[in-house]
Amino acid sequence: MRRWYEAWQRSRLGTRITLGLGALALVVFAAVGVTMVGIMHGYLDRRLDEQLSKSQNTQLPLLRETHGSPQSVYSWYSALYKVTGGIAVPEPGGKLPDDAEQLAKIAAEAVGGDVTRNISLPGDGPYRVRACPVDTDSVLLSAAPQKDLDGTVRQLVWVEVGAFALALGVLVVVGRLVLRRGLRPLADMAGTAHDIASHDLTANPDLPVRAAGTGGGAEVEELRTAFNVMLAHIDTSLAAKTAANERLRRFVADASHELRTPLTSIRGYADLFRYAAANEPAEREAHLAKIREETARMTVLVDDLLLLARLDARAAETPLRPERVDLAELAGDAADAFAAGRPDHPLTSALSTAFVDADPVRLRQVLDNLLANAAVHTPPGTSVHVSVTASGDHAVAQVTDTGPGIAAEHQERIFDRFFRVDDSRTRGNGGTGLGLSVVQSLVTAHGGTVSVSSVPAVPAVPAGSSVPAGSLKPGRTTFSVRLPLAR
């Protein structure tokens, strides 16, 4: 039994549904057949009883007057019995079988009223017997054979068996064909899944295959749509994972390069210091100063990397300690520090009070990074403007410079870690290449957004003009930080 059950479980869905429908149809056909046979058998029994009753009721008036012989209808047995002391004796002129003992007993019982019985006569088969009293001691008995009735019922049974078997065969065959056609979209989706399984996702993360085709009904169409949505989601996820891995690879390569540069400088100055150990103290101090400078640069780089790592894992350990602060006050302090440290960049400000829930140290770091970015990537004399306003339910801090601007194709990647507008240039300015990445991560951790809008510098006079060219019309770059206002 268990082996049969396991074989059933391993069979195809269409086969199981077809067999299930066949079994259900067989049960229904059997129930209908038994009901029809029962109804027909009951109907024929009632018709036979009516014939017996009608035949006897027709003869009773004449028999009460003459006490003669009863009429023999069809191939029935018929006789008039005289009942004395509970014993029934047939009168002459009747038609009885050779062994009429059972009939005599029924006739004896019928003195008190009509009696109807089914009996089986030896050599004759089943009979339907009806006995009714003629007068106080006479009984009329009629026995009709049931062979014709049973033959009719038996013929009906065979007709039903044949018809139901044919209907069952047609149902199974047609049902199998219909199910095979209906389940074809599922087979197509299975083929699509096999194609995906054979696709090398390590070499190419794209999933070019989709479940195509139409038909199958609303449920199959819904499944096909869900299947394609799942494939699109997997495709998007794989593409995102591939892009993330590529960014990670590039990030590791850039971080290694950025760390290697100060380490190489430190090693070189250390070697120079060793060779110049007996030289003048001023030369040794110069070498030590260079070592300290490179060490400080590497420390800043490592601190930025550590901060970014902690921000990426802020679900486990947040580096923020938020409190209610005035963004305008923080921007004013950052502007004062910038004006003192960068006197070659004129600074203006327009600050309006805007309270936010933020970490003042990290928010000050955001403003310092934006101001330092404006100074590092613009020539001396470039003006810088800092503003803080409240717009709706957000506080907006903007740092604007009138430098060369940022090309449109670079603005989308300006916040990427270690992104260089010019890959060939080196960082002689001491920057780590992580300042804007730190800004974006810190602002996002505070529930805000940061964006850039830039118009690159263009020639002041059009090409081909008679006026000498060479001067540039200043560009304009604005970094905007939006933070939710404190409630």
N, C-alpha and C positions, 0 to 999 in steps of 0.2 A: 504493500500500500504506500509506503514511504517512497519507494522508487517511482511509482506512478505519479505521486504528488510532485516529486522533484522534476520528473519529465514534463509535467504540466507547467511548472513554474519556468522551465527553460524554453518552452515553446513560444512562438511569436505571438504578438498581441492580436493580430488579425485571426490567427488560428484559434486562439482561446475565445475570442468574441464570437467567431462562427460556431464553434462547438457549444458555447454557452447559449447562443440563440437557438441552435438545433435542439439542445436539451430542453430549453424552455418551451419551444414549439411542440416537442414530443409530449411534454406534460399537458400542455393545453389541448392538443389533439386527443390525447387519451381521455381527459376529463370531458371534452365535448362528445367523444364517441360513446363513452359509458352513459352519459346523460341521454344522448339520442336513443341508444338501444333501450335504456330503461323506460323512456317515454313511449317508444314504439311498442315495447312488450306490454306495458300497461294498457296502452290504447287497444291493442289486439285482444287482450284478456277481457277488457270491458265490452268490446264488440261481440265476443263470443258469449259472454254472460247475457248480453241483451238478446242475442239470437235464441239462446236456450230459454230465457224467460218468455220471450214473445211466442215461441213455439208451444210451450206448455200452457200459457194463458189462453191461447187459441183453442186448445183441446179440452180444457177443464170443463166448460159448460156441457159439452156433449158427453164426456165421461161421467159426469155426475148423474146424467139421466139414464145412460145405457150401460155404463160399466163395461163397455166393449174394449176392443184392443186399441191401443194408442197408435198414432201414425208414426212411421219411421222416416225421419227427415234426414236427407243426405245419407251419409255413411254412419249415422249415429246409432247408438244402442238406445232402445226405448222399451219400457215395460211398465205394466201396472201391477203393483204389489198389494197383497192383502196382508195386513199386519195384525197378528193375534198373539197376545201375551209377549210382546216385544220381539217376536220373530216374524220376519217379512218373507212371504212366499209369493213368487211371481205368478200372475194370472196367465192363462194360455193366450197365445196370439202376439206376445211381445218378441222383441229381438234382443237377445242377450249373448255375451261371449260364453265360451266353454266354462271358464272359471269366473262365476258371478258372485262369489262370496262377499267381496268388498262392496259390490253394489247393494247386496241384501242388507248389509249392516248400515249403509247410508240411508236406505229406504226405511229401515226400522227407526232411525233417529229422526226422520223427517215427519213423523206423525204429529209432533208438536209444532212444526213450522218448517219454512224453507231451509234447505241445507245445500251449500255449494262447496265442493271439494275438488282437489287435484289428486288423482291417483295414477298409478302405473299398472296396467293390466298385463299379465304374462303373455308374451307373444304379440301384443298389440301396441305397447308403448304407453305414453302419457295420455290421459284423458281428463277432460273437464266434466265433472258430474254435478247435476242439479236435480234435487228431489223436492217435490212440494205435495202437501196433502190434498187429496181430492175430496174426501169426506172424513169421517171419524176413524175409519179403519182401512182406508185406501190411500195409496201414495203413488204419484206419477214420477218416474225417474227417467232422466235423459242423460246420455253420456256422449260428448262430442270429442273427437280426437284432436290432439294438439300438435300433430306432426306438421301440418301445414303452417300453423302459427310459428312453431319453432324453426321450421325451414325458412320462413320469411325473415325472422329475426336473424338467423344465421347468415342468410344472404346479405342482409343489411350490414352485419358485422364485417363480412369480407369486402363489401363495397367500401365501407368506411376505412378499413385497413389499407386497401389499395389506394384510395383517394388521398388519405393522409400521408401514406408513404411517398406518393408522388409529390404532394405539396411540400413535404419535409425535404425531399431531395432538391426540388426547385428552390426552396428557401435557402438551403445550405449553399448551393452552387451560386445562385444569384447574390446572396448575402456576402459570400466570399469575394466575388468580383467587385461588388460595391465597396466593401471594406478595403480591398486592395487599392482601388482607385482613391477612396477617401483618405487612406493612410499614406498615399504616395508622397504628399508634402512632408510628412514626418520622416519618411525615408530620405527625401532630399535634404532635410535639415541634418539628418545623421551623416549623410555624405559630406555636407559642408563641415561638420565637426571633424570628420576624418581628414578632410583637406587641411584644416587648421592644425590638427595633430601632426600632420606630416610636414608642416611649414617650419622652417628653421628660424625661430624667433631670435636666436642669438646673433644671427647675421643680419636679419632685417626685421625690425619689430612691427612693420606694417602688416595688417591683415586685409589682403585685397578681396577675400571671399566674403560673400553675404548670402543669406538664405533668400533665393529668388523664387519666382513662380507665384501663381495665384490659385484660388480655389481652396477647397477643404472645409469651408464653413467659417462661421465667425470665430469659433474657438481656435481653429488651426491658424486663422489669420492673426488672431491675438497672440498666439504662441510664436508665430513667425516674426511679428513686430517686436515682441519682447526679446526674441533670440537675436535679432539684428541690433536692437538697442544695447543688449549685453555685449555683442561683438564690437560695437562702436565704443562702448565704455572701456572694454579691454584694450582696444586699439589706442584710445586716448591715454589710458593709464600707462601702456607700454611706451608710447611716445614721450609722455611726461617723465617716466622712469629713465628712458634713454637720455633725454635732455638733462635730467638731474645728474645722471652719472657723468655725462660729458662736462657739465658745469663743475662737478666735484673733481674730475680729472684735471680740468683747466685750473681750478682753484688750488689744488695741491701743487701743480706745476708752478703756478705763479707764486704761491707762498714759499715754495722751495727756492725759487729764484730770488725773491725778496729777502729771504733769510740768508741766502748764500752770499749776497752782495756785502752786507755789513760784516759777516763772518770773515769773508776774504780780506776786507779792509782791516779788520782787527788783527788777523794773523799777519798781514803785511807790516802793519805798524809795530806789532810786537817783535817781528824779526828785525826791523829797523832799530827799534829801541835796544835790542840785544847787541846789535853791531855797534850802535852809537852809545853804549853804556859809559864809555870812557870820555865821551865828547863833552861839550859844554852843557851845563844845566839847562840852558834855554832850549836847546835842541831836544833834550829828553822831555822837557815839559810840553813841547809842541807835539811830540809823538804821543805822550799820554793824553793830551787834550783830544787828539784825533780818535784815540781808542775810546775815550769817554763819550765822544760825540756819536760814534758808530754804535756803541753799547746802548746809549739813550735811544737812538733810532730803532734799534732792534727791540728794545724794551717796549717802545710805543707800538711797534708792529705786533709783538706777542700779546700785549694787553688788548689791542683791538681784536685780534683773533680769538682770544679768550672771551671777550665780551660778546662777540658774535656767536660763539659756541653756546654761551649761557643763554643768550636770547633765543637761539634755535631750540634749546631744551628748556624753555621757561615753564613748561607744564610741570617739570620736576623741581626746578629751582629758579625762581624769578629773581633777577638782579635789580628789581625796582623797589623803591620804598616811597610810594606816592603820598602826597599831602597836598593841602590846598595852598597854591602859590599864585602869585600875580605874574603872568607871562610877560607883561610890559616891564616889570622890575627886572626880571631875568634878562630880557633883551637889552635893557639899559646898561646893566653891568657888563654884558658881553660886548656891547658897543664901546663902552669906556675902555675895556681891556684892548679891544682891537685898535682903537684910535691911539692908544699909548704905544702899542707894539708895532703898528703899521702906519707911521706918520706919512708915508708916501702915497697912501690911498685915502683921499678925502672921504669922510663919513658924515652922512646926515641920517636923521631918524625922525619917526613920527609914531609915537607910542600911546596907545589907549589902554586903559585898565581892562584886563580880561583874566578872570580867575579860572584856573584849571586844576584838576586833581592829577598831579604828576610828581615824579621824582625830580626835585630841583637840580640835583647834581647831574643827572642824565639829560635833563632838558637843557641845562646850560651847555653840556657837551654837544648837543645837537646844534645850538646856535653858534658855538665856537667853531665847530666843524664847517658850517655853511659860510661863516665869515672868512675862515682860513682858506676855504676853497676859492672864494671870490678873490682873495689877495694872491694866492699862488698861481692861478691861471689867468691873471690879467696883468698887463704891464703897469709900471709905476705911473701914478697920476690918474689912474682909473677911479672914478667916483663909485662909492658903495652906499646904498640906502637900506636902512632897516625900518620895518613898520610892523606894528601889532594892532589889530582891529578885532572887534567882535562882530561876527556875521551870522545872524540867526542863532542857532544853538551851538556854534563853533567859534573858537578863537583861531585867528589866522595870523601867522607870523611869516613875513616875507623878507628875503634878502635879495636885493637887486644890484647888479653891477652893469656898467656900460663898456664891458670888455669886448673881445673878439666874438663872443657868442659860441654856441654849440650847434654843429650841423644837425639837420633833422634826422639823418640816419643813425646818429649816435645818441640821440636823446632817449631812445627806448632802453638803451643798455647803460646809461650813465650811472645807475645805481648798482650795477653788477660789481662783484668783488674783484679787485685788481684790473678792472677794465681800463684800457688805454685807448684814447682816441688815435694816438700814433704808436703802434707797437714797437717802432724802432727807437723811440726816445728812451732815455734813462731818467731816473728820478733824482736828478741833481738837487732838487729843492728839498729833499728830505722827507717827502710825503710817503705814506705807506700804501696808498691806493685803496684804502678801506674807509676813508672818511665818509663818503656818501653812503656806502653800504651800512656803516654804523648808524648814520642818520636815519635811513629807511627802517632799519630793524628797531631802533629805539622808538621812533614815532609809531610804528605798527604795534609795538608792545604797549604803548600808551592808548591804543584804540583810535589812532589818528591816521592821516594819510599825508604823504609828501609827493609833490609833483614839481616838474621843471617846465618852464616856458622860455624859449630862447629864439632870438632873431639874430643870425650871424651878421657880422660887419660886411659891408659892401663898398665898392669904390665910390668915392664922393662924386666923381664925374663919369658919365658913360664912356665906354670904349669907343675910340674913333673921334672923340671930341677934340676941338682945337685947344682946349684948356689942358695944360700938362696934368697927366694922371700921376698916381702914386699915393695920394692920401686916401684913407678909408673913412667911410661913414660909420661911426661907432655902432656896435651891436647892443643887444640888451638881453640879459639873462636874469630870470627871476625864479628862485626856489621858494615854494609856498608850503608851509606846514599847517595843517588843519587839525585841531585837537578839540574834543568835546568840552564845552564849558562845564565848570563845577556846578553841581546842583545845590 
